[in-house]
C-alpha cells in the first residue's frame, strides 16, 4: 500500500503538468483574427438595411451610396462619398448606377429611397438596398455627414 502511495506521489506533479498544459492549449484558440463586428457580408444584405450596416460599408469599393433627395437637401448634409441622383431623375440616369456593385439608396426618412429601391429592383438591379430611417436616422445615430 505504501508503495502505491509513493508511486502516486512521484507521478502526481507530472500528471498535474500534463493536465495544465492540455487546458492551456484548449484555451489558446486560433491565431486567425475574427472578422470585425462592423464587417458586413454584401451577399447577405437584406433589402432594407440599418444605418450601422451602411456605415460599415462606406470604405468598401464595391458599394455605391445613391442619395435620392433633392439637391438642396443633399447640400444640407449627406453621407460621405454619396452620389446625388434625385428620385425623379432615376429613370433618365439609371446608366450612372452600376449593376456590378452593391447600391444603397438614401433619402431623408427612408420613403423615397424605398421607392427608388423598388423601381431599380423592378428594372433588374438585384443589388440595391434601402437605408431605413434615411438621413434622419443616420444623423441621430451620430454618423459623419459631409456638407
N, C-alpha and C positions, 0 to 999 in steps of 0.2 A: 504494500500500500504506500509506503514511504517512497519507494522507487518511482511509482507513477506520479506522485506529487512533485518529486524532484524533476522529472522529465517535463511535466506541465509547466513548472516554474521556469525552466530554461527556454521552452518554446513560446511561452506567453508573449514576450516582447516582440518576437518575430511575427507571430500571428497578429498582434496589435498593429505593427508596422504595415503588414500586408493589407489589413482592413482599412487603415487610414489612407494608404496610397490609392486603393481602389475607390474610396469615397471621394478623394480629391480629383481623381481622373474623371469620375462621373459628373462632378460639378463644374469641370473646366469648360465644357461647351465647345463650340466651334470657333475657329478664327475668322470665319466669313462674317462680314458685317451684315447686320439686319437692315432691311430697307427703312428709309426714313419714315417717320409717322405721317409726313405730309406727301409722300410719294403716291401718285395716282396712276392706276392701270388704265390706259386710254381705251383698251378693248372692253373694259368692264364698266365704263361710264354709263349711268342711266341717262335718259333723255333730259331730265331735269337735274341740274347739279347745284350744289351749295356754293356760296362764295369761298369757303375754305378749299373746296376742290379746285376752283378756278385759280385761287392764289397759289396753290401748289403747282399749277400748270404754266405759270407765267414765263418761266425760263425755258420751257420745252420748245425746241424749234419746230416740232410737229403740231403745234397748237396755234390757232389764229383766233383772236378775240375780235368780234364784229359788234360795234356799238350801233344800234339801230335807232337811236334818238335823233332829234333834230340838231343841226349844227350849234345853235345857241346853247342847247343843253350840254352837248359834248364839251363846248368851250368852258362851261362852268366847272367841269371836272370829269375825268374819265379814267378808266383802268390804264395803267402804263402800257404803251405799245398797242392799244386798241385801234382798230381801223374803223373810221366812221363811214357807214353806209345806211342812211336813214331808211326806215321801213318802206316808205313809198317808193324808194329808188331800187329796191332789191330786184324786181323783175328785170329792169334795164341793166343792172350792174352785177348780175349773177356770175358773169365771167371773171370778176375780181375775187370771187370766193373760191378758194382752192378745194377741189374734190378729193385730193390726196392727203389732206391734213384734217385734224380734229378742229372743228369750228365751235366756238361758244358765242352765242348771241346774248347781248346785254342791252337793257334799256333802263328806265328809271325804277320801275317796280316789278318787272317780270312779265307784264302783259304783252307789250309789243314784241319783246324778244320771243315769247311763246308763239306769237303769230308768225314771226319770221322763221322760227324753227320748224313749225308745221308746214309753211309754204316751201321751204327748202327741202324738207324731207319728202314732200309730195313730188318734188322735181328731181328726185334721185340722190339727194345728199343724205346718206345714212349716218354720216359722222358729225351731225350738227346737234348741239345741246343748248338748252335754255338755262341761264343762271337765275335761279329762284330768288325773288326779292329785289332783283336789279341793283342799281347803284345805291338805293336807299339801304339795302341790307349790307352791301359792300362797305359803305362808309360807316354804318352802325357797328360793324364788326372791327373797325379800325384799320382797314387795309389802305395802302397808299393810293392816292389819287393824283393824277397829273392835271395841271391847269395850263 
